[in-house]
């Protein structure tokens, strides 16, 4: 049987570079080698592309060779420098988080190349990366969102607490909970280190929950709903020193300790958000559940983490979908998009 050649992109220029490496390591361990022939392409934090044997913490120091995906549809694959040859690629798994990975940039290159790829297209990636655009579309679909402002010099929150965030950045990098006006300027300056567009959100009174969504169009599968309990601060697991050993301030429960009806309602809301934003392949929809029962959107991640401690694969595993099966289904979905 001819194996499909799968290019797995990892690393990248964003603040989530190291998380991406960990995600790629898990995919390398769990991809079905009987069906797929993986090719690993690391992108350094400065933006240099290299083909390597396997993703690892020190992958750049191994036997690497400069290589890039060609935007030429006739080439349809990987150009490996110095070896003067091309690698035909059947599908790309861009396990790149944050900027240039989830914002439509890599998706644009892959659309030009004509190579099928895992995950959302250019438009849905760009929209989901910008939280203000996400909120506008989701609110118009009849789903509650936080009250928010895009910061400018004349903008002042009407009431505290608020969250100050980079509008177009991954994970919780640059996010600060602000309890009073005296804390606002420092929070804005921190957010501006990650994005020139800064969002201020009114705090939502409720606990965090989430739902993993898988599929194209109306054929959607959801994982088990999870629930996050915080002892203090905000959820920052990807910035912690040893997240594999558990979070410093958060307890994640899968399935969430909610009634079956509440979990189904969260899953239904996540699917509705996924469709409204035009997502394909996969996304993790993060939500708040208020004491009143109202569900409020937090954010949508179009390429969630695949690390050993990441929420998306854990939610799918709880629903009976192993990581190996999940990788397989994502590749099949990517091939269906052509």
Secondary structure, DSSP 8 states (H G I E B T S, - for coil): ---EEEEEEEE-SSTTHHHHHHHHHHHHHHS-TTTEEEEEEEE-TT--EEEESS--TTGGGSS-EEEEE-S-TTT-EEEETTTTEEEE-SEEEE---STTTSSSHHHHHHHHHT-EESS--HHHHHHHHSHHHHHHHHHHTT-EE--EEE--TT---SSS-EEEEETT-STTTT-EEE-SGGGHHHHHHHHHTT-SSEEEEE--SEEEEEEEEEEETTEEEE---EEEEESSS---GGGSTTGGG--SSEEEEES-SS-HHHHHHHHHHHHHHHHHTT--EEEEEEEEEETTS-EEEEEEETT---STT-HHHHHHHHTT--HHHHHHHHHHHHHHT-
